[in-house]
Amino acid sequence: MRQHRVKVLGLMAKDVKSADALAGYKAFVDANDQLEGIVVMQYSPYAGGNGETYWVTNKQGYDIPVITVKYSLWNFGSQNHQFEGTPAYVASKLKTDDKSPFSVIAVHAWSTFKDLGSTSDLTAENASGGNMKGVGAAKLLTNHLSNDFEIVNVQELIWRVRNQYKPDQTSKYLKAYY
């Protein structure tokens, strides 16, 4: 990883909160002193980490965030699950979630959704005949959000998390390395 200058790592774990997973995160951070952060998704459910962030200290003493998926776009037919569902459903959760200013949202690759505009029906987008998936499903989600929300790439998210929760350390790191 280090020789290829990997800065951001995406992982999948059986249980993102387990002792084995936490030891794994530490091993990755120890193996790459250039790592800026890790995003991790649970195998099932994808949003099993509930958006929690774990901090792993690297060899230079900097805390590296391990950010878990908070919500997942997933077509469950006539229902949604607690942290997973249609773009309208996930948007409704984001709008009422006041616990964290940051959320990683996974997109289930095989789920398709129907573009119904700005529907208030939280399961209607699961209707058969939908052809929106992947980036299209993510775009449906953004269509349900106001300008109060900002969509950023993973690396930007990692730096915003670092700056929000570890501002002094982040400033020190940026001055030393950039």
Secondary structure, 3 states (H helix, E strand, C coil): CHHHCCCEEEEEECCCCCHHHHHHHHHHHHHCCCCCEEEEEECCCCCCCCCCEEEEECCCCCEEEEEECCEEECCECCECECCEECHHHHHHHHHHCCCCCCCCEEECCCCCECCCCCCCCCCHHHCCCCCECCHHHHHHHHHCCCCCCCCCCHHHHHHHHHHHHCHHHHHHHHHHHC
